[in-house]
Amino acid sequence: MRILVAPDKFAGTLTAVEAADAIAAGWRRRAPEDEIDLAPMADGGPGFVDVLHASLGGDLLAVTVRGPLGEPTPATLLVRDGTAYVESAQACGLHLTDKERPEDASTYGVGELVRAAIDAGARRVVVGLGGSGTSDGGAGLLAALGATADVPLDAGVAGLAGVTRVDVPAIDVELVAASDVDNPLTGLFGAAKVFGPQKGIAEDRLPAVDGWLQDLAAATDRKVALADGAGAAGGLGFALLLLGATREPGIGLVAAAHRLAERARVADLVLTGEGAFDYSSRAGKVPYGVAEVAAEALRPCVVLAGQVHVGSREMRALGIESAYSLVDAVGEDRAFADPAGALADLAERVARTWSR
């Protein structure tokens, strides 16, 4: 059999590359004759640059940028054939804030990454959105690229209180916002209300944060604030759209770089996975995107996940034949103490059922 292995990261434990390697190692123990094709995936969030570099090659450029709370933070951008790929989570990720001072967290470092890409000669800059610890509407990014306003743009969302004027600079480069999130900037389904609690914003603070983002929209462009994807990564999508960016699905961009559809057509089985497989996986997550590719190729798709919170009916609606839980198979302690070994063991068990 030919097995295509295309997992996302297992957040907090394994990168997508490590997860793919672990699945392959376990599968080979049970079915050493099977041919395994590795295609680690990302949706624009953490791991975006690594998986694209593994697929596309290119040059990695190391830079130091301002982190979300002001600290010097190392980051890497990928440059290939005039296109630079930037991972916003490297400069403003939730792992850099640990949910502390979420109203002060800034996206200034993401703007510095974009500026570094432009300085490196990129004519097109693709910004992967996801996993951010910020909710500043991308104001920090705008500041790093030369925007000015009547309030500080680099002081997090709290710094936007009372903003009435923002002068948005012209950027002479093609920008792409890579995200599958459809949320607008503000309102009931906006960046603050939907994603704020994940970043540490207290429930009673959400109306104030949403109000500051509404002020930012009023000072710039309310129509853009309503666009699909404006609320991605705490509003980074909004800032990029203001700068003239187009929006592409992150999972689709990575799948194209991997030639995933072509590889799925010559596979007998497609394996994917992530840390927690639940119904939110439909919202632009890797398993759903991989399952769509597998369905178009008329190939079965199976999920290996840290935890599975989807019933069989919902699973079929997502195009998944079956899903296996790492925690259920080996226990929570081992799943976190030895994630690679535990995932390999789970893959070996799955191979008993699915390999010929």
Residue pairs with C-beta under 8 A, 6 or more apart in sequence:
1 31
1 34
1 35
1 268
1 269
1 355
1 356
2 34
2 35
2 36
2 37
2 266
2 267
2 268
2 269
3 27
3 34
3 35
3 36
3 37
3 267
3 268
3 269
3 270
3 271
3 355
4 37
4 39
4 260
4 263
4 264
4 267
4 269
4 270
4 271
4 299
5 20
5 23
5 24
5 27
5 36
5 37
5 38
5 39
5 271
5 272
6 20
6 39
6 40
6 41
6 258
6 260
6 270
6 271
6 272
6 286
6 290
7 16
7 19
7 20
7 23
7 40
7 41
7 271
7 272
7 273
7 274
7 286
7 304
8 16
8 19
8 41
8 42
8 43
8 47
8 272
8 273
8 274
8 275
8 285
8 286
8 287
9 15
9 16
9 19
9 42
9 46
9 47
9 274
9 275
10 19
10 273
10 274
10 275
10 305
10 306
10 339
10 343
11 46
11 274
11 275
11 276
12 275
13 275
13 306
13 335
13 336
13 339
14 22
14 339
14 340
14 343
15 40
15 47
15 50
16 40
16 41
16 42
16 47
16 50
16 51
17 40
17 47
17 50
17 51
17 54
18 340
19 40
19 273
19 343
20 38
20 39
20 40
21 38
21 340
22 339
22 340
22 341
22 343
22 344
22 347
23 271
23 273
23 304
23 343
23 344
23 347
24 36
24 38
24 347
25 344
25 347
26 343
26 344
26 345
26 346
26 347
26 348
26 351
27 34
27 36
27 271
27 347
27 348
27 350
27 351
27 355
28 34
28 36
29 344
29 348
29 351
30 348
30 349
30 351
30 352
30 355
31 351
31 355
31 356
34 351
34 355
37 263
37 267
39 55
39 258
39 260
39 263
40 47
40 50
40 51
40 54
41 51
41 251
41 254
41 255
41 258
41 260
41 272
41 286
41 289
41 290
42 48
42 50
42 51
42 52
42 128
42 250
42 251
42 254
42 286
43 130
43 179
43 180
43 250
43 251
43 254
43 284
43 285
43 286
43 289
44 128
44 129
44 130
44 178
44 179
44 180
44 250
44 251
44 253
45 87
45 89
45 128
45 129
45 130
45 131
45 250
46 87
46 89
46 90
46 93
46 95
46 130
46 131
47 87
48 85
48 87
48 89
48 128
48 130
48 178
48 250
48 254
49 60
49 76
49 77
49 78
49 85
49 86
49 87
49 90
49 128
51 254
51 258
52 58
52 78
52 85
52 254
52 257
53 60
53 78
55 254
55 257
55 258
56 78
56 80
56 257
57 80
58 78
58 79
58 80
58 81
59 78
59 79
59 80
60 76
60 77
60 78
60 79
61 76
61 77
61 78
61 79
61 116
61 120
62 74
62 75
62 76
63 74
63 75
63 76
63 77
63 112
63 113
63 116
64 72
64 73
64 74
64 75
65 72
65 73
65 75
65 91
65 108
65 109
65 110
65 112
65 113
65 116
66 72
66 73
66 91
66 106
66 108
66 109
66 112
66 144
66 154
67 73
67 91
67 92
67 96
67 109
68 91
68 92
68 93
68 96
68 97
68 105
68 106
68 107
68 109
68 133
68 134
69 96
69 97
69 100
69 101
69 104
69 105
69 106
70 106
71 96
73 90
73 91
73 96
73 109
75 87
75 90
75 91
75 109
75 113
76 87
76 90
77 84
77 85
77 86
77 87
77 113
77 116
77 117
77 120
78 84
78 85
79 85
79 117
79 120
79 121
79 122
82 121
82 122
82 123
82 124
83 122
83 123
83 124
83 125
83 126
84 117
84 118
84 120
84 122
84 124
84 125
84 126
85 125
85 126
85 128
86 110
86 113
86 114
86 117
86 125
86 126
86 127
86 128
87 128
88 107
88 110
88 113
88 127
88 128
88 129
88 130
88 131
88 132
88 233
88 236
89 95
89 128
89 130
89 131
89 132
90 113
91 107
91 109
91 110
91 112
91 113
92 105
92 106
92 107
92 109
92 110
92 132
92 133
92 134
92 140
92 233
92 234
92 236
93 131
93 132
93 133
94 131
94 132
94 133
94 198
94 199
95 131
95 133
96 133
97 105
97 133
97 134
97 199
97 200
98 133
99 133
99 199
99 200
100 200
101 156
102 133
102 134
102 135
102 156
102 196
102 199
102 200
102 201
103 135
103 156
103 157
103 158
103 201
103 205
103 209
104 155
104 156
104 158
104 159
105 133
105 134
105 135
105 136
105 156
105 157
105 199
106 134
106 136
106 139
106 140
106 154
106 155
106 156
106 159
107 132
107 134
107 136
107 138
107 139
107 140
107 141
107 233
107 234
107 236
107 239
108 140
108 141
108 143
108 144
108 154
109 140
109 144
110 127
110 138
110 140
110 141
110 144
110 236
111 140
111 141
111 142
111 143
111 144
111 145
112 144
113 127
114 125
114 127
114 141
114 144
114 145
114 175
115 144
115 145
117 125
117 173
118 125
118 171
118 173
122 173
123 173
123 174
124 173
124 174
124 175
124 176
125 173
125 174
125 175
125 176
126 176
126 178
126 248
126 253
127 175
127 176
127 177
127 178
127 236
127 240
127 245
128 178
128 179
128 250
129 177
129 178
129 179
129 181
129 229
129 232
129 233
129 236
129 237
129 240
129 250
130 179
130 181
130 232
130 233
130 250
131 233
132 199
132 233
132 234
132 236
133 199
133 200
133 234
134 140
134 156
134 157
134 199
134 233
134 234
134 235
134 236
135 156
135 157
135 191
135 192
135 195
135 196
135 199
135 201
135 209
135 213
135 234
135 235
136 156
136 157
136 159
136 160
136 234
136 235
137 157
137 160
137 185
137 191
137 212
137 213
137 216
137 217
137 234
137 235
137 238
137 239
138 233
138 234
138 235
138 236
138 237
138 238
138 239
138 240
138 242
139 147
139 149
139 153
139 154
139 157
139 159
139 160
139 166
139 216
139 235
139 239
140 153
140 154
140 156
141 236
141 239
141 240
142 153
142 166
142 168
142 169
142 239
142 242
142 243
143 149
143 152
143 153
143 154
144 154
145 169
145 171
145 243
146 169
147 153
147 166
147 167
147 168
147 169
148 166
148 167
149 163
149 165
149 166
149 167
149 219
150 162
150 163
150 164
150 165
151 159
151 160
151 161
151 162
151 163
152 159
153 159
153 160
153 166
157 192
157 209
157 212
157 213
157 234
158 212
160 212
160 213
160 215
160 216
161 212
161 215
162 215
163 212
163 215
163 216
163 219
164 215
164 218
164 219
165 219
166 216
166 219
166 220
168 220
168 242
168 243
169 243
171 243
171 244
174 246
175 240
175 243
175 244
175 245
175 246
176 245
176 246
176 247
176 248
176 253
177 229
177 232
177 236
177 237
177 240
177 241
177 245
177 246
177 247
177 248
178 248
178 249
178 250
178 253
179 229
179 232
179 233
179 237
179 247
179 249
179 250
179 284
180 249
180 250
180 251
180 252
180 283
180 284
180 285
180 289
181 229
181 231
181 232
181 233
181 237
181 283
181 284
182 228
182 229
182 283
182 284
183 189
183 190
183 191
183 194
183 195
183 228
183 229
183 230
183 231
183 232
184 190
184 225
184 226
184 227
184 228
184 230
184 231
185 191
185 213
185 216
185 217
185 224
185 225
185 226
185 230
185 231
185 235
185 237
185 238
186 192
186 210
186 213
186 214
186 217
186 225
186 231
187 193
187 210
189 231
190 210
190 213
190 231
191 213
191 230
191 231
191 232
191 234
191 235
191 238
192 201
192 206
192 209
192 210
192 213
193 206
193 210
194 231
195 231
195 234
196 205
196 206
196 209
197 203
197 206
199 234
201 209
213 225
213 235
214 225
216 225
216 235
216 238
217 224
217 225
217 238
220 242
221 242
224 230
224 238
224 241
224 242
225 238
227 238
227 241
228 247
229 237
229 241
229 247
230 237
230 238
230 241
231 237
231 238
237 247
241 247
249 284
249 289
250 284
251 284
251 285
251 286
251 288
251 289
251 290
252 289
254 260
255 261
255 289
255 290
255 293
260 290
260 293
261 293
261 296
261 297
264 270
264 293
264 294
264 296
264 297
264 299
265 297
265 299
267 297
267 299
268 299
269 299
269 300
269 301
269 302
269 354
270 290
270 291
270 293
270 294
270 297
270 299
270 300
270 301
270 302
271 301
271 302
271 303
271 304
271 347
271 350
272 286
272 287
272 290
272 291
272 301
272 302
272 303
272 304
273 287
273 303
273 304
273 305
273 343
274 281
274 285
274 286
274 287
274 303
274 305
274 306
275 305
275 306
275 307
276 305
276 306
276 307
276 309
277 287
277 303
277 305
277 307
277 308
277 309
277 310
277 323
278 308
278 309
278 310
279 309
279 310
279 314
279 318
281 287
281 288
281 310
281 318
282 288
282 318
287 301
287 303
287 305
287 318
287 320
288 318
288 319
290 301
291 301
291 318
291 319
291 320
292 319
294 300
294 301
294 319
295 301
295 319
300 321
301 319
301 320
301 321
302 320
302 321
302 322
302 323
302 324
302 350
302 354
303 315
303 320
303 322
303 323
303 324
304 323
304 324
304 326
304 343
304 346
304 347
304 350
305 323
305 324
305 325
305 326
306 325
306 326
306 327
306 335
306 339
307 325
307 326
307 327
307 328
308 323
308 324
308 325
308 328
310 318
310 320
310 323
315 321
315 322
315 323
324 346
324 349
324 350
326 335
326 339
326 342
326 343
326 346
327 335
329 342
329 345
329 346
329 349
330 342
330 345
330 346
334 341
334 342
335 342
